[in-house]
Amino acid sequence: MIKKRTKRKLVWLAVIALCVIVNYVRTTYRYTGPEVDYTIYDDDLVPDNPSLHIIKYSGYYVMYNTEWKLPLWVKYELTARETSGESTRTGKNFKRDRTVDIEQADDDDYRNSGWSRGHMAPAADFKWSEEAMQETFYFTNCCPQNQSLNAGQWETLEEKVRGWANRFGSVQVVTGPLIMNNEYGTIGNNVVVPDAFFKAVLAGNQSIAFVMYNRPENENMQRCAMSVDELESLSGIDLFSEMDNDTEARLESTYTLHHWGL
């Protein structure tokens, strides 16, 4: 009888301990401290380089590189409300943005190149507005991307971002290509093929970054993850420069996989 009571007591203690752990994990997934102002655009972001041009669209900003004919980065906020909407990709194809007088890639550069037309700001993040989604189909938002990556791990990461927007209420996102050894050269009229792609995310007063190489297979998402500081060292881009220095240093130096459910 004593042994049975002891076993029951141990079982109940184990259940209570498990509930405490689960509750801790759930609460640590959500930041409950003071709000941080994440302004995502400032005129100071435009460097003194004639090849680089800031373009403001209704849903995102892009820093476009006319020398590479690629976006250097795209940046936007995605809220939980914006993860759903009526707009679809039906009938939409990539085209030049005729509203800006800069050199851009076009459809002929990609045709029969062996590379897909890869969105940097994904169309599915802009279902909330027909205009905003249409603007993701400009070549100012496009990079040559391995099709298996585009429709595989990269798409999975994009879906994760929408999930985080729903979970945290909103996320700040910066996405772009990485040109390192230029292993794949160019296509068409000197459109540079990236070696890899990055995505940095800020939400719940924490940040995380990912790098995926422009090939069919990459490591799993956990192994593709890194701190924003590490990505900035790799890319040479100050991704969230709009924050004050103390906040930036605190948020960008580390990342915690369990905060993101990874």
One Martini backbone bead per residue (centre of mass of N, CA, C, O) as a GRO file, in nm:
protein
  262
    1MET     BB    1   0.058   0.062  -0.022
    2ILE     BB    2   0.299   0.255   0.005
    3LYS     BB    3   0.403   0.215  -0.282
    4LYS     BB    4   0.151   0.321  -0.429
    5ARG     BB    5   0.151   0.605  -0.307
    6THR     BB    6   0.434   0.679  -0.406
    7LYS     BB    7   0.373   0.652  -0.708
    8ARG     BB    8   0.145   0.858  -0.722
    9LYS     BB    9   0.313   1.096  -0.621
   10LEU     BB   10   0.523   1.087  -0.850
   11VAL     BB   11   0.325   1.130  -1.081
   12TRP     BB   12   0.214   1.406  -0.987
   13LEU     BB   13   0.489   1.549  -0.986
   14ALA     BB   14   0.544   1.507  -1.287
   15VAL     BB   15   0.296   1.659  -1.393
   16ILE     BB   16   0.358   1.931  -1.261
   17ALA     BB   17   0.636   1.972  -1.391
   18LEU     BB   18   0.536   1.967  -1.684
   19CYS     BB   19   0.346   2.214  -1.662
   20VAL     BB   20   0.567   2.416  -1.589
   21ILE     BB   21   0.737   2.381  -1.845
   22VAL     BB   22   0.520   2.450  -2.056
   23ASN     BB   23   0.456   2.731  -1.944
   24TYR     BB   24   0.740   2.844  -1.982
   25VAL     BB   25   0.765   2.809  -2.286
   26ARG     BB   26   0.517   2.977  -2.365
   27THR     BB   27   0.613   3.247  -2.228
   28THR     BB   28   0.898   3.267  -2.376
   29TYR     BB   29   0.769   3.315  -2.669
   30ARG     BB   30   0.671   3.590  -2.524
   31TYR     BB   31   0.689   3.920  -2.516
   32THR     BB   32   0.630   4.152  -2.213
   33GLY     BB   33   0.762   4.404  -2.257
   34PRO     BB   34   0.858   4.672  -2.391
   35GLU     BB   35   0.821   4.858  -2.654
   36VAL     BB   36   0.953   4.868  -2.988
   37ASP     BB   37   1.068   5.081  -3.235
   38TYR     BB   38   1.023   4.963  -3.583
   39THR     BB   39   1.159   5.135  -3.805
   40ILE     BB   40   1.207   5.058  -4.167
   41TYR     BB   41   1.275   5.368  -4.252
   42ASP     BB   42   1.546   5.570  -4.396
   43ASP     BB   43   1.738   5.796  -4.565
   44ASP     BB   44   2.017   5.683  -4.446
   45LEU     BB   45   2.013   5.407  -4.620
   46VAL     BB   46   2.134   5.571  -4.852
   47PRO     BB   47   2.395   5.538  -5.031
   48ASP     BB   48   2.692   5.655  -5.203
   49ASN     BB   49   2.554   5.502  -5.488
   50PRO     BB   50   2.465   5.493  -5.825
   51SER     BB   51   2.356   5.176  -5.820
   52LEU     BB   52   2.163   5.271  -5.587
   53HIS     BB   53   1.801   5.220  -5.515
   54ILE     BB   54   1.523   5.351  -5.371
   55ILE     BB   55   1.205   5.181  -5.335
   56LYS     BB   56   0.858   5.263  -5.290
   57TYR     BB   57   0.609   5.066  -5.188
   58SER     BB   58   0.309   4.974  -5.048
   59GLY     BB   59   0.466   4.707  -4.887
   60TYR     BB   60   0.772   4.794  -4.973
   61TYR     BB   61   1.123   4.796  -4.974
   62VAL     BB   62   1.398   4.876  -5.207
   63MET     BB   63   1.732   4.786  -5.288
   64TYR     BB   64   1.868   4.866  -5.598
   65ASN     BB   65   2.095   4.701  -5.834
   66THR     BB   66   2.206   4.794  -6.151
   67GLU     BB   67   2.461   4.616  -6.182
   68TRP     BB   68   2.313   4.333  -6.101
   69LYS     BB   69   1.999   4.327  -6.129
   70LEU     BB   70   1.924   4.357  -5.812
   71PRO     BB   71   1.829   4.318  -5.505
   72LEU     BB   72   1.979   4.386  -5.207
   73TRP     BB   73   1.698   4.460  -5.060
   74VAL     BB   74   1.414   4.383  -4.856
   75LYS     BB   75   1.150   4.572  -4.669
   76TYR     BB   76   0.916   4.475  -4.399
   77GLU     BB   77   0.593   4.458  -4.265
   78LEU     BB   78   0.415   4.188  -4.091
   79THR     BB   79   0.096   4.118  -4.015
   80ALA     BB   80  -0.154   3.923  -3.915
   81ARG     BB   81  -0.370   4.049  -4.106
   82GLU     BB   82  -0.176   4.021  -4.375
   83THR     BB   83  -0.187   3.692  -4.406
   84SER     BB   84  -0.463   3.774  -4.533
   85GLY     BB   85  -0.668   3.738  -4.841
   86GLU     BB   86  -0.783   3.784  -5.189
   87SER     BB   87  -0.524   3.781  -5.323
   88THR     BB   88  -0.361   3.659  -5.622
   89ARG     BB   89  -0.145   3.517  -5.874
   90THR     BB   90  -0.339   3.536  -6.089
   91GLY     BB   91  -0.208   3.678  -6.386
   92LYS     BB   92   0.087   3.702  -6.273
   93ASN     BB   93   0.390   3.866  -6.389
   94PHE     BB   94   0.687   3.948  -6.463
   95LYS     BB   95   0.812   4.295  -6.465
   96ARG     BB   96   0.875   4.599  -6.529
   97ASP     BB   97   0.930   4.910  -6.375
   98ARG     BB   98   0.799   5.203  -6.524
   99THR     BB   99   0.823   5.418  -6.272
  100VAL     BB  100   1.136   5.362  -6.310
  101ASP     BB  101   1.458   5.507  -6.420
  102ILE     BB  102   1.601   5.201  -6.451
  103GLU     BB  103   1.796   4.938  -6.467
  104GLN     BB  104   1.667   4.614  -6.573
  105ALA     BB  105   1.539   4.335  -6.578
  106ASP     BB  106   1.404   4.065  -6.784
  107ASP     BB  107   1.254   3.798  -6.929
  108ASP     BB  108   1.493   3.728  -7.124
  109ASP     BB  109   1.706   3.670  -6.900
  110TYR     BB  110   1.542   3.400  -6.794
  111ARG     BB  111   1.502   3.259  -7.046
  112ASN     BB  112   1.648   2.950  -7.052
  113SER     BB  113   1.855   2.957  -6.786
  114GLY     BB  114   1.765   2.758  -6.525
  115TRP     BB  115   1.614   2.991  -6.369
  116SER     BB  116   1.424   3.125  -6.143
  117ARG     BB  117   1.177   3.354  -6.029
  118GLY     BB  118   1.268   3.517  -5.733
  119HIS     BB  119   1.129   3.620  -5.460
  120MET     BB  120   1.183   3.837  -5.191
  121ALA     BB  121   0.900   3.945  -5.180
  122PRO     BB  122   0.643   3.763  -5.115
  123ALA     BB  123   0.332   3.736  -5.240
  124ALA     BB  124   0.193   3.596  -4.980
  125ASP     BB  125   0.242   3.872  -4.802
  126PHE     BB  126   0.010   4.037  -5.015
  127LYS     BB  127  -0.309   3.955  -4.992
  128TRP     BB  128  -0.426   4.242  -4.881
  129SER     BB  129  -0.326   4.350  -5.182
  130GLU     BB  130  -0.328   4.397  -5.513
  131GLU     BB  131  -0.104   4.607  -5.543
  132ALA     BB  132   0.112   4.477  -5.362
  133MET     BB  133   0.133   4.212  -5.520
  134GLN     BB  134   0.204   4.327  -5.799
  135GLU     BB  135   0.478   4.461  -5.691
  136THR     BB  136   0.623   4.170  -5.662
  137PHE     BB  137   0.637   4.150  -6.003
  138TYR     BB  138   0.900   4.291  -6.010
  139PHE     BB  139   1.238   4.295  -6.099
  140THR     BB  140   1.314   4.449  -5.828
  141ASN     BB  141   1.215   4.147  -5.678
  142CYS     BB  142   1.439   3.973  -5.841
  143CYS     BB  143   1.593   3.637  -5.860
  144PRO     BB  144   1.803   3.396  -5.932
  145GLN     BB  145   1.659   3.066  -5.866
  146ASN     BB  146   1.644   2.775  -5.751
  147GLN     BB  147   1.371   2.582  -5.784
  148SER     BB  148   1.397   2.389  -5.538
  149LEU     BB  149   1.432   2.616  -5.336
  150ASN     BB  150   1.185   2.794  -5.400
  151ALA     BB  151   0.979   2.526  -5.350
  152GLY     BB  152   1.109   2.468  -5.065
  153GLN     BB  153   1.287   2.588  -4.815
  154TRP     BB  154   1.213   2.883  -4.879
  155GLU     BB  155   0.907   2.850  -4.855
  156THR     BB  156   0.910   2.749  -4.565
  157LEU     BB  157   1.025   3.011  -4.447
  158GLU     BB  158   0.793   3.194  -4.539
  159GLU     BB  159   0.579   3.044  -4.370
  160LYS     BB  160   0.706   3.101  -4.098
  161VAL     BB  161   0.675   3.408  -4.104
  162ARG     BB  162   0.364   3.403  -4.104
  163GLY     BB  163   0.344   3.256  -3.835
  164TRP     BB  164   0.488   3.478  -3.667
  165ALA     BB  165   0.290   3.703  -3.725
  166ASN     BB  166   0.054   3.559  -3.580
  167ARG     BB  167   0.196   3.515  -3.301
  168PHE     BB  168   0.321   3.831  -3.258
  169GLY     BB  169   0.152   4.032  -3.480
  170SER     BB  170   0.457   4.098  -3.587
  171VAL     BB  171   0.706   4.159  -3.850
  172GLN     BB  172   1.043   4.200  -3.945
  173VAL     BB  173   1.180   4.212  -4.286
  174VAL     BB  174   1.487   4.087  -4.442
  175THR     BB  175   1.580   4.046  -4.793
  176GLY     BB  176   1.839   3.862  -4.990
  177PRO     BB  177   2.132   3.851  -5.156
  178LEU     BB  178   2.442   3.662  -5.211
  179ILE     BB  179   2.770   3.773  -5.306
  180MET     BB  180   3.070   3.600  -5.346
  181ASN     BB  181   3.203   3.402  -5.591
  182ASN     BB  182   3.022   3.378  -5.834
  183GLU     BB  183   2.966   3.074  -5.935
  184TYR     BB  184   2.715   3.142  -6.164
  185GLY     BB  185   2.729   3.421  -6.261
  186THR     BB  186   2.534   3.491  -6.549
  187ILE     BB  187   2.245   3.626  -6.709
  188GLY     BB  188   2.193   3.744  -6.989
  189ASN     BB  189   2.225   4.093  -6.918
  190ASN     BB  190   2.403   4.075  -6.650
  191VAL     BB  191   2.268   3.882  -6.439
  192VAL     BB  192   2.316   3.802  -6.126
  193VAL     BB  193   2.398   3.505  -5.954
  194PRO     BB  194   2.345   3.394  -5.662
  195ASP     BB  195   2.481   3.207  -5.392
  196ALA     BB  196   2.264   3.335  -5.192
  197PHE     BB  197   2.027   3.369  -4.912
  198PHE     BB  198   1.849   3.603  -4.702
  199LYS     BB  199   1.694   3.621  -4.362
  200ALA     BB  200   1.549   3.868  -4.148
  201VAL     BB  201   1.409   3.865  -3.807
  202LEU     BB  202   1.164   4.063  -3.614
  203ALA     BB  203   1.037   3.948  -3.289
  204GLY     BB  204   0.961   3.960  -2.966
  205ASN     BB  205   1.245   4.099  -2.906
  206GLN     BB  206   1.372   3.929  -3.144
  207SER     BB  207   1.626   3.757  -3.343
  208ILE     BB  208   1.681   3.627  -3.687
  209ALA     BB  209   1.878   3.426  -3.920
  210PHE     BB  210   1.923   3.330  -4.276
  211VAL     BB  211   2.102   3.084  -4.487
  212MET     BB  212   2.070   3.000  -4.841
  213TYR     BB  213   2.165   2.818  -5.093
  214ASN     BB  214   2.180   2.809  -5.458
  215ARG     BB  215   2.035   2.511  -5.410
  216PRO     BB  216   1.861   2.226  -5.357
  217GLU     BB  217   2.045   2.179  -5.094
  218ASN     BB  218   2.020   2.208  -4.741
  219GLU     BB  219   2.017   2.259  -4.446
  220ASN     BB  220   1.856   2.283  -4.190
  221MET     BB  221   1.710   2.545  -4.035
  222GLN     BB  222   1.890   2.544  -3.784
  223ARG     BB  223   2.165   2.553  -3.958
  224CYS     BB  224   2.078   2.830  -4.110
  225ALA     BB  225   2.107   2.971  -3.856
  226MET     BB  226   2.154   3.309  -3.713
  227SER     BB  227   2.271   3.594  -3.643
  228VAL     BB  228   2.254   3.916  -3.739
  229ASP     BB  229   2.552   3.980  -3.701
  230GLU     BB  230   2.655   3.751  -3.883
  231LEU     BB  231   2.510   3.849  -4.139
  232GLU     BB  232   2.640   4.131  -4.151
  233SER     BB  233   2.929   4.023  -4.192
  234LEU     BB  234   2.858   3.870  -4.460
  235SER     BB  235   2.702   4.121  -4.621
  236GLY     BB  236   2.752   4.436  -4.523
  237ILE     BB  237   2.469   4.486  -4.375
  238ASP     BB  238   2.256   4.712  -4.206
  239LEU     BB  239   1.949   4.593  -4.131
  240PHE     BB  240   1.872   4.763  -3.835
  241SER     BB  241   1.961   5.087  -3.829
  242GLU     BB  242   1.702   5.234  -3.696
  243MET     BB  243   1.805   5.158  -3.441
  244ASP     BB  244   1.939   5.191  -3.166
  245ASN     BB  245   2.241   5.083  -3.057
  246ASP     BB  246   2.153   4.926  -2.804
  247THR     BB  247   1.922   4.763  -2.928
  248GLU     BB  248   2.078   4.640  -3.159
  249ALA     BB  249   2.293   4.490  -2.990
  250ARG     BB  250   2.089   4.317  -2.825
  251LEU     BB  251   1.917   4.179  -3.070
  252GLU     BB  252   2.168   4.079  -3.277
  253SER     BB  253   2.376   3.885  -3.111
  254THR     BB  254   2.133   3.681  -3.077
  255TYR     BB  255   1.973   3.348  -3.067
  256THR     BB  256   1.653   3.157  -3.025
  257LEU     BB  257   1.499   2.882  -3.127
  258HIS     BB  258   1.250   2.854  -2.928
  259HIS     BB  259   1.119   3.129  -2.995
  260TRP     BB  260   1.060   3.000  -3.306
  261GLY     BB  261   1.002   2.685  -3.297
  262LEU     BB  262   1.302   2.512  -3.366
   0.00000   0.00000   0.00000
